[in-house]
Amino acid sequence: MHHSAAPADPPLLASRLIPDGAGLARTLLARAPVLELEWTWRQRSRFEARDSQGRRIAVLLPRGSVMRDGDVLVLTDGGLLCVRAAVEPLLKVTTCPEHGTPLDLLRAAYHLGNRHVALQLHADHLKLERDHVLADLLRQMHLTVTEVDEPFEPEFGAYGGPAHHRHDGHVHPTDDHPHHGQP
């Protein structure tokens, strides 16, 4: 007697992205399954993954879409998936505690930006994907480089990214507007 393998269930389709879950009740999102992805995957608009419930998810977003931690994917069946930045291997760059200045971090950000390196910026440190060549360069600049495993949320480049940006949990459409009290 010949038994054929049962066909796999087709993946659920996620084809819409809601930045930061805007307009959705936090209690609803707290119950939603999670799609945890590293930065490399959150930059892709077409791929397949498994959510926190083990379900196959086919992500099919408009080309150029980028998912950020806190965004919400809408499934074609009406379900929701919360996007989370997965922990990944990174470099954390800080100034030398003995003789460093904040200018050292600015200089490092400038040099890394010239190399089109994705950077997560903080007032007291930078984060980037692990790269031993860049780690050596940064150490030569007298910066402290530490390997960490953390979520990664790099800045968007000046010429790319979605048509919105975020501040302290709220979203602004991209336009010219007064910015934190500045003209």
C-alpha positions in Angstrom: 0.0 0.0 0.0 1.4 3.4 -1.0 0.9 6.4 1.2 1.6 9.8 -0.2 2.7 12.6 2.1 -0.1 14.9 3.1 0.3 18.3 1.3 1.5 21.1 3.6 -1.0 23.7 4.5 -0.5 26.8 2.4 1.1 29.7 4.2 -1.0 32.6 5.5 -0.5 35.7 3.4 0.6 39.0 5.0 0.2 41.8 2.4 -0.3 45.0 4.4 1.8 46.8 6.9 0.6 49.2 9.6 3.6 51.3 10.9 3.8 51.0 14.6 0.4 49.5 14.8 -1.1 53.0 14.4 -4.8 53.1 15.3 -4.9 49.6 16.7 -5.8 48.9 20.4 -2.8 47.9 22.5 -4.9 45.1 24.1 -5.6 43.6 20.7 -1.9 43.8 19.8 -0.9 42.2 23.1 -2.8 39.0 22.1 -1.5 38.9 18.5 1.1 36.4 17.4 4.6 37.7 16.8 6.8 37.5 13.7 10.4 37.9 15.1 12.9 38.8 12.4 16.5 40.0 12.1 17.2 43.3 10.3 18.2 41.5 7.1 14.7 39.9 6.8 12.8 43.1 7.8 14.2 44.8 4.8 12.8 42.2 2.4 9.3 42.6 0.9 8.8 38.9 -0.2 9.8 35.9 2.0 8.3 33.1 4.1 8.8 32.7 7.8 7.1 31.1 10.9 5.3 33.1 13.5 5.3 32.6 17.3 2.5 30.0 16.9 4.5 28.0 14.3 2.3 29.0 11.4 3.9 29.5 8.0 3.6 33.1 6.9 4.2 34.4 3.4 5.1 38.1 3.5 4.2 39.8 0.2 4.6 43.6 0.7 5.1 46.3 -1.9 8.7 46.4 -3.1 10.9 48.7 -0.9 8.8 48.1 2.3 10.8 47.9 5.5 9.4 46.4 8.7 10.3 48.0 12.0 9.9 46.7 15.5 6.4 47.4 16.6 4.9 47.4 13.1 1.9 45.2 12.4 1.3 42.9 9.5 -2.3 42.3 8.4 -3.1 38.8 7.1 -5.5 38.4 4.3 -7.8 36.5 6.7 -8.0 39.6 8.9 -5.5 38.4 11.5 -2.7 40.5 12.8 1.0 39.8 13.4 3.2 42.0 15.5 6.7 42.5 14.0 9.5 42.2 16.5 13.2 42.9 16.0 15.1 39.6 16.8 18.2 39.5 18.8 21.2 39.3 16.5 25.0 39.6 16.7 26.0 43.3 16.7 28.9 45.6 17.6 28.3 48.2 20.2 30.6 51.2 19.9 31.3 53.6 22.7 33.8 56.3 23.4 36.9 55.5 25.4 36.0 56.1 29.1 39.4 57.6 29.8 39.9 60.2 27.1 37.0 59.9 24.6 34.5 62.6 23.6 31.1 62.6 22.0 32.8 63.9 18.9 34.5 60.5 18.5 31.1 58.9 18.0 30.1 61.5 15.4 33.4 60.9 13.6 32.8 57.1 13.6 29.2 57.6 12.4 30.5 59.8 9.5 33.1 57.2 8.4 30.6 54.3 8.7 27.9 56.3 6.8 30.4 56.9 4.0 30.7 53.1 3.7 26.8 52.8 3.7 26.9 50.8 6.9 23.5 50.4 8.6 23.8 52.1 12.0 21.6 52.4 15.1 22.3 55.7 16.7 22.1 56.5 20.4 23.4 59.5 22.4 26.2 57.4 24.0 26.8 54.6 21.5 26.4 53.2 18.0 25.3 49.7 17.0 26.0 48.0 13.8 26.0 44.4 12.4 29.2 42.4 13.3 32.0 42.9 11.0 35.6 42.3 12.1 37.1 44.7 9.5 34.9 47.5 10.8 35.6 46.6 14.4 39.3 46.9 13.7 38.7 50.3 12.0 36.7 51.6 15.0 39.4 50.4 17.5 42.0 52.2 15.4 39.9 55.3 16.0 40.3 54.7 19.7 36.7 53.7 20.3 35.6 50.8 22.5 34.0 48.0 20.5 32.0 45.3 22.3 30.2 42.3 20.7 26.6 42.2 21.9 23.5 40.2 21.1 20.6 42.6 20.9 17.7 43.7 18.6 18.8 46.0 15.7 16.9 49.1 14.5 19.2 51.1 12.2 18.4 54.6 10.9 16.9 55.0 7.5 19.2 56.7 4.9 18.6 60.2 3.8 17.3 59.1 0.4 15.3 56.1 1.4 12.9 54.6 3.8 9.2 54.8 4.3 7.1 57.9 4.1 6.9 58.3 7.9 9.2 58.6 10.8 8.8 58.1 14.6 9.4 59.9 17.8 8.7 58.5 21.2 5.9 56.2 20.1 4.1 58.5 17.7 4.4 58.7 13.9 4.8 61.8 11.7 4.2 61.8 8.0 7.4 62.9 6.2 7.1 66.6 5.4 8.7 69.9 6.4 7.4 70.7 9.8 8.7 72.4 13.0 10.7 69.7 14.8 10.9 69.6 18.6 10.7 73.4 18.9 13.1 74.1 16.0 12.0 76.0 12.9 
